[in-house]
């Protein structure tokens, strides 16, 4: 949830620390801070301002050997300088930064307070640094004190520690909160996300749960809590620095919306086998799909909406019964999982805590799992052991855009593959493949609606409530469109099945309730026309998204947005574009911070 960046070695400076957490600010932006070590003290700077908005005092930075930094998304304690990281012990000889939640922090805090330890924050994280200090005072050397502190806590953590007695060394520990280590010539770097490491090196390793590491300028050693050494395989980061820069766009969200023609293409690259009318996916066991009698799809938020579209695809195309489960509910609901059920988990970051917990619950029940993930090397990707990567590149904007459409494309690939192994003819498979291959170009065409949608957004930016309605594949799209709007513009928005309108929600319709009608599918167009007439009769203001061949709503809707025509299961890929643009332009018009919406962070790595 929060962002950690650490550096030790050649050319170390406080600016390196600030630049590192600036690249992680999408993970949390309530407050930030840095700590740097030398052999006589630790320097700490914390602030509530945005990263880089406050300057550091002049000091001989070249005397410092290593540093840690943190950008916070508040869990325990309100955003304040006292609650900002790094936290230190009373003598300022130790400093830590921490991601995660320490579940037993209250009894630990009370125990330490009885022994005379003074706390200056409300956070659970501060317990860690005092606990390490306690074990040092009890006679343990720093490394062992760090390990004993980690053994004493319950919950999740990604933690980095520096000490004035070992000023060139950084200690790391990981359980449930990601940490990546990068090695370069004369320096070692670590972060909670590879996007902060790519400016320095492409050679990285990923710590696993229960692992620790000791970093110096010469490299690192990794080991478990019992000090058993571990061997890490070096991996290469494949994305470019340009992928995490704005590149002339005003916001990352705007950039990522416009990247979708490419990311949709990348999600399919090398995976379509036109000769067999099917799909090649090297990362999964084909028998999983062929033999699965039922699917359970685990996801949260935007990924859950993609999963619901996938449910419809698997059922209508392949005839496989599917259920979409909120990952946060799955593990606690004691789900009934039948034999030959396949669990598919979906997560952009691959670190979503609830989804990861659901995967582990399924595995405990001896159920096969696979992942649909964007981040290579992520915990979910490794936990599942098999699955499909999105290849969408880093997504920096907190409100997911390109990952959503890539998830839908990958689900379409999986559904097509399952269908061809079961009941779909070669001819039907080729028709579906042709539609898939047109998506990138059609998405590019949909992006040309930007100026039209901006003008609509300016007209409706002052409204405080929206309804989104759709049927079948466009019902999950309605949910996603409403989520995008409320995430970044703070407008209350609700997505509902169009047929449910007259079962209660129609009571909300009046001139102050804009309704976004999704009606690009051919199969249910006549039903959507009936819904629009019901809304119009009650004074509702209608924005309709229809296919280029659809003219039925021209004289009924106040605004009509035409998108390219495609097969009904693929409509959400193209239909997402105008909804993302509408939310984006409304948020900009309202003066909202599009890339850093209040109370949200990119990766939800705590429950």
ZARO-33964 format. One line per field, with one value per residue (C-alpha): residue number from 1; residue in three letters; x, y negated, z negated. Coordinates in Angstrom, 2 decimals. Each point is the difference from the previous one (the first is absolute). Example, Ala and Ser with C-alpha at 12.3 -4.5 7.8 and 13.67 -1.06 7.14 Angstrom:
% ZARO-33964
k: 1;2
r: ALA;SER
u: 12.30;1.37
v: 4.50;-3.44
w: -7.80;0.66
END
This chain:
% ZARO-33964
k: 1;2;3;4;5;6;7;8;9;10;11;12;13;14;15;16;17;18;19;20;21;22;23;24;25;26;27;28;29;30;31;32;33;34;35;36;37;38;39;40;41;42;43;44;45;46;47;48;49;50;51;52;53;54;55;56;57;58;59;60;61;62;63;64;65;66;67;68;69;70;71;72;73;74;75;76;77;78;79;80;81;82;83;84;85;86;87;88;89;90;91;92;93;94;95;96;97;98;99;100;101;102;103;104;105;106;107;108;109;110;111;112;113;114;115;116;117;118;119;120;121;122;123;124;125;126;127;128;129;130;131;132;133;134;135;136;137;138;139;140;141;142;143;144;145;146;147;148;149;150;151;152;153;154;155;156;157;158;159;160;161;162;163;164;165;166;167;168;169;170;171;172;173;174;175;176;177;178;179;180;181;182;183;184;185;186;187;188;189;190;191;192;193;194;195;196;197;198;199;200;201;202;203;204;205;206;207;208;209;210;211;212;213;214;215;216;217;218;219;220;221;222;223;224;225;226;227;228;229;230;231;232;233;234;235;236;237;238;239;240;241;242;243;244;245;246;247;248;249;250;251;252;253;254;255;256;257;258;259;260;261;262;263;264;265;266;267;268;269;270;271;272;273;274;275;276;277;278;279;280;281;282;283;284;285;286;287;288;289;290;291;292;293;294;295;296;297;298;299;300;301;302;303;304;305;306;307;308;309;310;311;312;313;314;315;316;317;318;319;320;321;322;323;324;325;326;327;328;329;330;331;332;333;334;335;336;337;338;339;340;341;342;343;344;345;346;347;348;349;350;351;352;353;354;355;356;357;358;359;360;361;362;363;364;365;366;367;368;369;370;371;372;373;374;375;376;377;378;379;380;381;382;383;384;385;386;387;388;389;390;391;392;393;394;395;396;397;398;399;400;401;402;403;404;405;406;407;408;409;410;411;412;413;414;415;416;417;418;419;420;421;422;423;424;425;426;427;428;429;430;431;432;433;434;435;436;437;438;439;440;441;442;443;444;445;446;447;448;449;450;451;452;453;454;455;456;457;458;459;460;461;462;463;464;465;466;467;468;469;470;471;472;473;474;475;476;477;478;479;480;481;482;483;484;485;486;487;488;489;490;491;492;493;494;495;496;497;498;499;500;501;502;503;504;505;506;507;508;509;510;511;512;513;514;515;516;517;518;519;520;521;522;523;524;525;526;527;528;529;530;531;532;533;534;535;536;537;538;539;540;541;542;543;544;545;546;547;548;549;550;551;552;553;554;555;556;557;558;559;560;561;562;563;564;565;566;567;568;569;570;571;572;573;574;575;576;577;578;579;580;581;582;583;584;585;586;587;588;589;590;591;592;593;594;595;596;597;598;599;600;601;602;603;604;605;606;607
r: UNK;UNK;UNK;UNK;UNK;UNK;UNK;UNK;UNK;UNK;UNK;UNK;UNK;UNK;UNK;UNK;UNK;UNK;UNK;UNK;UNK;UNK;UNK;UNK;UNK;UNK;UNK;UNK;UNK;UNK;UNK;UNK;UNK;UNK;UNK;UNK;UNK;UNK;UNK;UNK;UNK;UNK;UNK;UNK;UNK;UNK;UNK;UNK;UNK;UNK;UNK;UNK;UNK;UNK;UNK;UNK;UNK;UNK;UNK;UNK;UNK;UNK;UNK;UNK;UNK;UNK;UNK;UNK;UNK;UNK;UNK;UNK;UNK;UNK;UNK;UNK;UNK;UNK;UNK;UNK;UNK;UNK;UNK;UNK;UNK;UNK;UNK;UNK;UNK;UNK;UNK;UNK;UNK;UNK;UNK;UNK;UNK;UNK;UNK;UNK;UNK;UNK;UNK;UNK;UNK;UNK;UNK;UNK;UNK;UNK;UNK;UNK;UNK;UNK;UNK;UNK;UNK;UNK;UNK;UNK;UNK;UNK;UNK;UNK;UNK;UNK;UNK;UNK;UNK;UNK;UNK;UNK;UNK;UNK;UNK;UNK;UNK;UNK;UNK;UNK;UNK;UNK;UNK;UNK;UNK;UNK;UNK;UNK;UNK;UNK;UNK;UNK;UNK;UNK;UNK;UNK;UNK;UNK;UNK;UNK;UNK;UNK;UNK;UNK;UNK;UNK;UNK;UNK;UNK;UNK;UNK;UNK;UNK;UNK;UNK;UNK;UNK;UNK;UNK;UNK;UNK;UNK;UNK;UNK;UNK;UNK;UNK;UNK;UNK;UNK;UNK;UNK;UNK;UNK;UNK;UNK;UNK;UNK;UNK;UNK;UNK;UNK;UNK;UNK;UNK;UNK;UNK;UNK;UNK;UNK;UNK;UNK;UNK;UNK;UNK;UNK;UNK;UNK;UNK;UNK;UNK;UNK;UNK;UNK;UNK;UNK;UNK;UNK;UNK;UNK;UNK;UNK;UNK;UNK;UNK;UNK;UNK;UNK;UNK;UNK;UNK;UNK;UNK;UNK;UNK;UNK;UNK;UNK;UNK;UNK;UNK;UNK;UNK;UNK;UNK;UNK;UNK;UNK;UNK;UNK;UNK;UNK;UNK;UNK;UNK;UNK;UNK;UNK;UNK;UNK;UNK;UNK;UNK;UNK;UNK;UNK;UNK;UNK;UNK;UNK;UNK;UNK;UNK;UNK;UNK;UNK;UNK;UNK;UNK;UNK;UNK;UNK;UNK;UNK;UNK;UNK;UNK;UNK;UNK;UNK;UNK;UNK;UNK;UNK;UNK;UNK;UNK;UNK;UNK;UNK;UNK;UNK;UNK;UNK;UNK;UNK;UNK;UNK;UNK;UNK;UNK;UNK;UNK;UNK;UNK;UNK;UNK;UNK;UNK;UNK;UNK;UNK;UNK;UNK;UNK;UNK;UNK;UNK;UNK;UNK;UNK;UNK;UNK;UNK;UNK;UNK;UNK;UNK;UNK;UNK;UNK;UNK;UNK;UNK;UNK;UNK;UNK;UNK;UNK;UNK;UNK;UNK;UNK;UNK;UNK;UNK;UNK;UNK;UNK;UNK;UNK;UNK;UNK;UNK;UNK;UNK;UNK;UNK;UNK;UNK;UNK;UNK;UNK;UNK;UNK;UNK;UNK;UNK;UNK;UNK;UNK;UNK;UNK;UNK;UNK;UNK;UNK;UNK;UNK;UNK;UNK;UNK;UNK;UNK;UNK;UNK;UNK;UNK;UNK;UNK;UNK;UNK;UNK;UNK;UNK;UNK;UNK;UNK;UNK;UNK;UNK;UNK;UNK;UNK;UNK;UNK;UNK;UNK;UNK;UNK;UNK;UNK;UNK;UNK;UNK;UNK;UNK;UNK;UNK;UNK;UNK;UNK;UNK;UNK;UNK;UNK;UNK;UNK;UNK;UNK;UNK;UNK;UNK;UNK;UNK;UNK;UNK;UNK;UNK;UNK;UNK;UNK;UNK;UNK;UNK;UNK;UNK;UNK;UNK;UNK;UNK;UNK;UNK;UNK;UNK;UNK;UNK;UNK;UNK;UNK;UNK;UNK;UNK;UNK;UNK;UNK;UNK;UNK;UNK;UNK;UNK;UNK;UNK;UNK;UNK;UNK;UNK;UNK;UNK;UNK;UNK;UNK;UNK;UNK;UNK;UNK;UNK;UNK;UNK;UNK;UNK;UNK;UNK;UNK;UNK;UNK;UNK;UNK;UNK;UNK;UNK;UNK;UNK;UNK;UNK;UNK;UNK;UNK;UNK;UNK;UNK;UNK;UNK;UNK;UNK;UNK;UNK;UNK;UNK;UNK;UNK;UNK;UNK;UNK;UNK;UNK;UNK;UNK;UNK;UNK;UNK;UNK;UNK;UNK;UNK;UNK;UNK;UNK;UNK;UNK;UNK;UNK;UNK;UNK;UNK;UNK;UNK;UNK;UNK;UNK;UNK;UNK;UNK;UNK;UNK;UNK;UNK;UNK;UNK;UNK;UNK;UNK;UNK;UNK;UNK;UNK;UNK;UNK;UNK;UNK;UNK;UNK;UNK;UNK;UNK;UNK;UNK;UNK;UNK;UNK;UNK;UNK;UNK;UNK;UNK;UNK;UNK
u: 0.00;2.77;3.24;3.53;3.24;3.53;3.48;3.54;3.28;1.52;-1.41;-2.43;-1.86;-3.28;-1.20;0.19;-2.30;-2.47;-0.01;-0.60;-3.09;-1.24;-0.32;-1.94;-2.29;-2.97;0.27;-0.71;0.21;-1.18;3.55;3.61;3.42;3.62;2.67;3.77;2.71;3.58;2.21;-0.94;-3.74;-3.06;-1.54;-3.82;-2.27;-3.83;-2.72;-3.66;0.69;0.23;3.36;2.44;-2.22;2.17;3.77;2.51;2.37;3.62;2.29;3.04;-1.95;3.20;0.63;-3.13;0.36;-3.55;-3.60;-3.61;-3.12;-3.75;-3.21;-3.01;-3.60;-1.48;-1.23;0.68;-0.09;-1.04;2.38;2.41;3.72;0.03;-1.58;2.16;2.88;2.88;-0.37;2.96;0.91;0.49;3.75;-0.46;2.49;-2.53;-2.59;-2.57;-2.60;-2.86;-2.82;-2.72;-1.93;1.30;-3.03;1.43;1.45;-2.20;1.29;3.55;-0.35;-1.39;2.85;2.63;-1.61;0.14;3.73;0.39;-0.17;-1.59;-2.15;-0.46;-2.54;-3.30;1.36;0.44;3.32;1.80;-0.21;2.55;2.83;-0.42;-0.19;3.29;1.51;-1.24;1.71;3.25;-0.09;-0.60;3.38;-0.70;1.96;-1.97;-0.69;-1.28;-2.02;-1.69;-0.89;-1.32;-2.21;-1.49;-0.63;-1.90;-2.55;-3.21;-1.31;1.63;3.11;2.43;2.64;3.34;2.38;3.14;2.26;2.75;2.27;-0.17;-0.52;0.53;-2.34;-3.76;-2.02;-3.19;-2.81;-3.06;-3.27;-3.03;1.32;2.23;3.69;2.24;3.80;2.12;3.78;2.20;3.68;1.01;-3.53;-3.05;-3.55;-3.31;-3.62;-3.56;-0.51;2.35;-1.03;2.33;2.91;-0.06;1.91;2.93;0.13;-1.97;1.41;-2.32;-1.02;-3.30;-0.04;-2.44;-2.16;2.05;3.25;2.38;2.97;3.10;1.01;3.38;1.59;1.55;-3.29;-2.32;-0.51;-3.43;-1.11;-3.01;-0.98;1.99;3.06;-0.10;1.52;-2.19;1.03;-1.74;-0.31;0.81;-2.71;0.08;-2.49;-1.40;-1.79;1.70;0.42;-2.37;-2.78;0.04;0.35;-2.85;1.32;-1.84;-3.34;-1.55;-0.65;0.99;-3.66;-0.31;3.17;-1.14;-3.42;1.76;2.42;-2.83;0.22;3.56;-0.67;-2.97;2.26;2.71;-2.48;-0.59;3.50;1.24;-3.08;-2.35;0.22;-2.10;0.75;-1.89;-2.41;1.25;2.42;3.53;0.74;3.32;-0.48;-2.89;-0.79;-2.57;-1.63;-1.03;-2.40;-0.99;-0.97;-1.35;-3.65;-0.40;1.89;0.36;1.45;1.60;0.58;-0.58;-1.15;0.65;1.37;-3.30;-1.86;2.30;-0.62;-3.77;0.44;2.14;-2.77;-2.41;2.60;0.79;-3.66;-1.26;2.97;1.36;-2.99;2.03;-1.95;1.87;-0.30;1.69;0.97;1.12;3.39;-0.46;-3.10;1.21;2.39;-2.45;-3.11;1.24;-0.81;-1.21;2.49;-0.97;2.48;1.55;-0.63;2.60;0.63;1.08;1.41;0.22;2.23;1.77;2.75;0.22;0.24;-3.67;-0.20;-3.58;0.52;3.22;-1.78;-2.76;2.57;1.59;-3.40;-0.75;3.38;-0.58;-3.11;2.10;-1.55;1.94;0.64;1.26;0.63;-0.66;2.56;1.75;3.09;2.64;1.68;-2.93;-1.11;-3.22;1.84;2.44;-2.64;-2.19;2.91;-1.87;-2.08;0.03;1.80;-1.76;3.15;-1.66;3.12;0.07;-3.33;0.69;-3.43;-1.88;-3.22;0.63;-0.57;2.29;0.23;-3.79;-0.21;3.01;-1.67;-3.14;2.08;1.88;-3.26;-1.31;3.10;-0.54;-3.70;0.73;2.64;-2.40;-2.76;2.13;0.95;-3.67;-2.75;0.99;0.51;3.06;-2.09;-1.40;3.50;1.32;-2.84;0.86;3.71;-0.70;-2.00;2.83;2.57;-2.10;-0.22;3.23;-0.98;-3.56;1.26;2.13;-3.14;-1.90;2.73;-0.80;-3.20;2.10;-1.04;-3.68;0.10;1.85;-2.79;-2.59;2.11;0.09;-3.80;-0.47;2.95;-2.20;-2.33;0.41;-1.68;0.15;-1.62;1.61;-2.17;0.70;-0.96;2.03;3.61;-0.77;-1.23;3.55;1.05;-2.62;1.52;3.46;-1.10;-1.64;3.09;2.29;-2.19;-0.22;3.68;1.40;-2.79;-1.65;-3.44;-2.39;-0.57;-1.76;0.03;-3.05;-1.46;-2.35;-2.84;0.24;-0.74;-3.74;0.50;0.89;2.78;-2.37;-1.27;3.26;-0.56;-0.56;1.67;2.88;0.87;2.13;-0.27;2.74;-1.70;2.22;-1.70;2.66;-0.94;-2.20;-1.74;-1.78;-0.35;-3.80;-0.15;2.35;-2.21;-2.89;2.12;0.99;-3.65;-0.74;2.81;-0.98;-3.61;1.20;2.24;3.32;2.97;1.37;3.52;-0.07;2.95;-1.04;1.63;0.67;-2.77;-2.51;-2.40;-2.91;0.97;0.84;-3.24;-0.36;3.32;1.34;3.48;0.92;3.55;0.60;2.71;1.22;-2.13;1.36;-1.24;-2.09;2.54;2.67;-2.15;1.39;3.52;-1.02;-2.83;2.42;1.73;-2.80;-0.76;3.62;0.21;-3.27;1.20;3.40;-1.32;-2.64;2.67;2.29;-2.87;-0.74;3.63;0.65;3.44;-0.58;3.07;-0.18;-3.69;-0.65;0.02;1.16;3.27;0.93;0.65;-2.12;2.59;-1.74;-3.41
v: 0.00;-2.46;-0.49;0.91;-0.90;0.74;-0.64;0.72;-0.48;-2.09;-3.50;0.24;-3.26;-1.15;-0.91;3.69;0.82;-2.72;1.00;3.63;-0.67;-2.57;2.92;1.88;-2.82;1.69;2.64;-2.58;-3.75;-0.99;-0.83;0.87;0.11;1.07;1.26;0.11;1.64;-0.89;1.26;-2.64;-0.53;0.53;-2.97;0.12;-2.32;0.44;-2.18;-0.09;-1.87;1.66;1.54;-2.66;-2.89;-0.63;-0.34;1.77;-2.10;-0.36;2.65;2.02;2.70;1.73;1.23;2.14;3.60;1.29;-1.05;1.12;-1.90;0.44;-1.45;0.81;1.08;-0.26;3.13;-0.58;-3.70;-3.06;-1.62;-2.08;-0.61;2.11;2.94;-0.38;2.39;0.58;0.78;0.05;1.16;-2.57;-0.31;-0.46;2.81;2.11;-0.88;2.15;-0.31;2.48;1.09;2.29;0.41;1.34;1.69;0.48;-3.48;-0.97;2.63;-0.54;-3.75;0.39;2.36;-2.41;-2.99;1.83;0.41;-3.75;-0.34;-3.25;-0.10;-3.13;1.27;1.85;2.49;3.71;-0.36;-1.83;3.17;1.61;-2.43;0.06;3.79;0.18;-2.44;2.21;3.10;-1.95;-1.16;3.63;0.87;0.98;-1.38;-2.07;2.74;2.43;-2.70;-0.77;3.68;0.38;-3.06;1.47;3.32;-1.87;-1.68;1.27;-1.45;-1.20;-2.00;-1.31;-1.63;-1.75;-0.84;-2.14;-0.56;-2.46;2.87;1.54;-3.11;1.67;2.90;0.34;2.89;1.14;2.33;1.10;1.70;-0.82;-3.36;0.02;-0.91;0.05;-0.23;-1.34;0.33;-2.41;-0.84;-1.18;-0.38;1.96;-1.29;1.32;-1.08;1.16;-0.25;0.53;-3.34;-1.77;2.30;-0.18;-3.35;1.71;3.61;2.68;2.89;0.80;2.71;0.26;0.86;2.73;0.02;0.86;-1.19;-2.72;-1.62;-1.96;-2.61;-1.68;-1.85;3.30;1.88;1.93;3.26;1.45;2.37;1.20;-0.98;2.97;-1.34;2.80;-1.51;-0.18;-0.10;-2.59;0.13;-3.28;-1.20;-2.74;-2.86;-0.30;-3.34;-3.29;-3.12;-1.78;2.28;-1.72;-3.56;-2.28;-0.45;-3.26;1.00;-1.97;3.06;3.66;0.94;-1.93;1.61;3.47;-0.48;-0.89;2.95;2.53;0.66;1.19;1.86;1.83;1.07;1.07;2.13;2.07;-0.07;3.49;1.64;0.31;3.12;-0.78;3.38;1.83;-2.81;0.16;-1.52;0.90;-0.71;1.41;-0.87;2.36;3.68;0.44;2.84;-2.47;-1.73;3.13;1.95;-2.76;0.60;-3.29;-3.26;-2.29;-3.39;-1.93;-3.74;-3.42;-3.35;-0.53;3.53;1.31;-1.82;1.59;3.35;-0.44;-0.58;3.14;1.96;-0.89;0.98;3.39;0.87;-1.20;1.07;3.09;1.12;0.04;-1.11;-2.87;-2.01;-3.31;-0.39;-3.07;1.16;-1.73;2.11;3.28;1.05;-0.74;1.47;3.61;0.47;3.31;0.98;2.97;2.42;-1.07;-3.66;-2.43;-3.21;-2.96;-2.98;-3.43;-2.82;-2.84;-0.34;3.66;-1.14;-0.49;1.32;1.28;1.77;1.57;1.26;1.48;1.83;1.50;1.05;1.75;1.75;1.24;1.70;1.70;-2.10;-0.90;-3.71;-2.24;-3.73;-2.86;-2.59;-3.03;-0.19;2.59;1.35;-0.95;2.12;1.22;0.98;2.09;1.38;1.24;1.52;-0.25;-2.57;-2.77;-3.35;-3.07;-1.66;-3.40;-1.58;-2.04;-1.59;-3.07;-1.65;1.15;0.46;3.04;-0.43;1.95;2.92;0.37;0.30;2.33;2.20;0.23;0.88;2.74;1.39;0.05;1.95;2.52;0.34;0.51;2.63;1.84;-0.23;1.42;2.95;0.65;-1.09;-2.84;0.71;-1.13;-2.52;-1.53;-0.15;-1.86;-2.52;-0.68;-0.31;-2.50;-2.09;0.19;-1.15;-3.05;-1.20;-2.00;-2.01;-0.44;-1.26;-2.53;-1.13;-0.29;-2.27;-2.50;-0.72;-1.77;-3.55;0.94;1.69;-2.94;-2.32;2.33;0.18;-3.78;-0.08;2.60;-0.70;-1.86;2.91;1.99;3.28;2.31;3.27;2.45;2.76;2.93;3.60;3.18;-0.93;-3.68;0.44;0.57;-2.89;-2.18;0.97;-0.87;-3.33;-0.98;1.04;-2.11;-3.06;0.25;0.93;-3.14;-2.62;0.90;-0.02;2.60;2.45;3.33;2.71;2.26;2.57;-1.89;2.40;-0.81;-3.66;0.35;2.18;-3.02;-2.22;-1.73;-1.95;-1.97;-1.21;-3.71;-2.91;0.09;3.65;0.57;3.58;1.60;2.63;2.74;1.41;1.16;3.69;1.19;2.74;-2.23;-3.31;0.05;0.52;-2.92;-2.24;0.81;-0.95;-3.29;-0.86;0.65;-2.35;-2.67;0.05;-0.95;-2.86;1.82;-1.34;2.75;0.57;3.07;2.09;1.94;1.81;-1.80;2.00;-0.87;-2.86;0.92;-2.42;-2.99;-1.86;1.24;-0.82;-3.48;1.12;3.03;1.39;2.45;2.64;2.53;3.12;3.31;3.35;-0.36;1.70;-2.50;-3.14;-0.78;-0.42;-2.82;-1.24;-0.61;-2.79;-2.62;0.80;-0.49;-3.24;-1.28;0.66;-1.53;-3.23;-0.46;0.41;-2.50;-2.47;0.34;-0.70;3.45;1.59;2.68;2.14;-0.29;0.21;-0.52;3.01;2.37;1.70;2.10;3.36;1.24;2.11;0.02;1.32
w: 0.00;-0.96;1.90;-1.18;1.73;-1.30;1.37;-1.11;1.83;2.75;0.64;-2.91;-0.69;-1.56;3.49;0.94;-2.88;0.91;3.66;-0.98;-2.09;2.51;2.43;-2.69;-1.04;1.65;-2.74;-2.72;-0.33;-3.48;-1.10;0.75;-1.57;0.32;-2.39;0.68;-2.04;-0.80;-2.83;-2.56;0.57;2.20;1.78;0.33;1.98;0.04;1.47;1.01;3.22;3.40;0.80;1.11;-1.08;-3.06;0.17;-2.18;-2.12;1.09;-1.46;1.12;1.80;1.16;-3.55;0.03;1.17;0.46;-0.33;-0.11;1.04;-0.19;1.40;-2.17;0.40;-3.49;-1.79;-3.70;-0.89;1.98;2.49;-2.11;-0.36;-3.17;1.85;3.10;0.59;-0.67;-3.71;-2.35;-3.48;-2.77;0.57;3.77;0.62;1.94;2.65;1.79;2.72;0.16;2.28;-1.30;-3.23;-3.32;-1.48;-3.50;-0.33;-2.96;-2.47;1.25;-0.45;-3.50;-0.94;1.33;-1.71;-3.33;0.58;0.48;3.78;1.16;3.12;2.10;2.57;0.24;2.52;-0.34;1.84;-2.81;-2.11;2.33;-0.57;-3.78;0.07;1.91;-2.51;-2.86;1.38;0.54;-3.61;-0.96;1.49;3.61;2.91;2.53;2.53;-2.63;-1.74;3.32;0.49;-3.55;0.45;3.17;-1.74;-2.73;2.23;1.58;3.24;3.18;0.67;2.52;-2.19;0.48;-2.85;-0.25;-3.00;-0.79;-1.13;3.50;2.17;3.38;-0.67;0.48;-1.44;1.71;-1.06;1.90;-0.87;2.14;1.23;3.08;0.09;3.08;-0.08;2.86;0.40;1.92;0.27;-3.48;-1.38;-1.12;0.12;-1.31;0.29;-0.43;3.77;2.93;1.53;-2.45;0.84;3.80;0.16;-1.75;1.19;1.82;-2.05;-2.89;-2.44;-1.85;-3.68;-0.98;-3.11;-3.07;1.57;-1.14;1.68;-0.97;2.58;0.45;2.90;1.10;0.24;-2.28;-1.80;-0.63;-2.73;-1.95;-3.51;-1.32;1.90;2.57;3.19;3.10;3.65;2.15;3.78;1.71;2.37;2.62;0.04;3.51;-0.01;0.89;-2.10;2.40;-1.23;-3.39;1.31;1.07;3.51;0.69;-1.53;-2.86;-2.12;-0.06;0.28;3.24;1.31;-0.93;1.60;3.25;-0.28;0.31;3.75;-0.67;-3.25;1.53;2.84;-2.48;-1.96;3.16;1.47;0.89;-1.52;2.99;2.13;3.04;1.57;-2.74;-0.84;-3.57;-2.49;-1.11;-3.66;-1.14;-3.66;-0.75;0.11;2.79;-1.90;-2.70;2.36;1.88;-3.11;-2.21;-0.85;-1.82;-0.40;-2.99;0.87;-2.88;0.29;-1.55;1.40;3.69;0.33;-1.39;2.77;2.59;-1.67;0.35;3.73;0.04;-1.72;2.80;2.60;-1.53;-0.43;3.39;2.12;-1.76;-2.05;-3.24;-3.10;-1.62;-3.20;-0.72;-3.64;-1.85;-1.19;-3.34;-0.70;1.49;-2.76;-2.81;1.61;-0.21;3.69;1.34;2.69;2.12;1.52;3.32;-0.80;1.33;-1.92;2.13;-1.90;1.61;-1.26;1.77;-2.62;-0.93;-3.61;-0.95;-3.57;0.16;3.32;-1.26;-3.12;2.17;2.12;-3.09;-1.32;3.31;-0.01;-3.54;1.37;2.70;2.75;3.15;0.45;2.75;0.14;2.37;-1.07;1.44;-2.24;0.86;-3.14;-2.21;-2.95;1.63;3.18;-2.03;-2.36;2.87;1.88;3.30;1.78;2.56;-0.16;1.39;1.39;-0.53;-1.48;-3.21;-0.89;-2.12;-0.08;-3.09;1.99;2.19;3.74;2.30;-2.43;0.10;3.78;0.06;-2.63;2.14;3.07;-1.87;-1.36;3.57;1.07;-2.78;0.79;3.69;-0.79;-2.31;2.62;2.80;-2.23;-0.73;2.36;2.34;3.70;1.94;1.92;-3.19;-1.44;3.04;-0.20;-3.64;0.80;2.78;-2.48;-2.54;2.55;0.88;-3.62;-0.02;3.09;-1.28;-3.34;1.84;1.82;-3.29;-1.38;2.75;-1.96;-2.63;0.88;0.26;-3.39;-1.53;1.08;-1.57;-3.17;-0.32;0.21;-2.74;-2.31;-2.47;-0.70;-3.21;0.97;3.04;1.00;2.43;1.47;2.29;0.69;0.37;0.86;-0.51;-3.56;-1.34;2.22;-1.70;-3.37;1.27;1.48;-3.29;-1.95;2.20;-0.50;-3.77;-0.41;1.57;-0.04;-3.35;1.66;-1.35;2.83;0.18;2.64;0.28;2.40;2.29;-0.70;-3.72;0.64;-0.52;-3.08;-2.10;1.40;2.45;-3.03;0.19;3.56;0.52;1.80;-2.50;0.64;3.12;1.23;2.09;2.15;1.45;3.09;2.46;-0.03;2.83;-1.97;-2.53;1.85;0.11;-3.77;-0.58;2.17;-2.33;-3.02;1.59;0.64;-3.67;-1.06;2.51;-1.16;-3.48;1.04;-0.28;1.94;2.22;1.29;2.27;1.16;3.10;2.90;3.26;1.62;-2.73;0.76;-2.26;-2.78;2.18;-0.78;-3.58;-1.63;-0.72;1.06;2.10;0.12;2.88;-0.45;2.59;0.41;-1.28;-1.33;-3.15;-2.33;1.09;-0.32;-3.51;1.42;2.35;-2.22;-2.88;1.94;-0.03;-3.66;-1.01;1.96;-1.47;-3.56;0.75;1.52;-2.72;-2.68;1.72;0.37;-3.73;-0.86;-1.45;-0.27;2.61;-0.64;-3.79;-1.00;-3.68;-2.33;2.75;0.85;3.01;-1.62;-2.90;-1.81;-3.39;-1.00
END
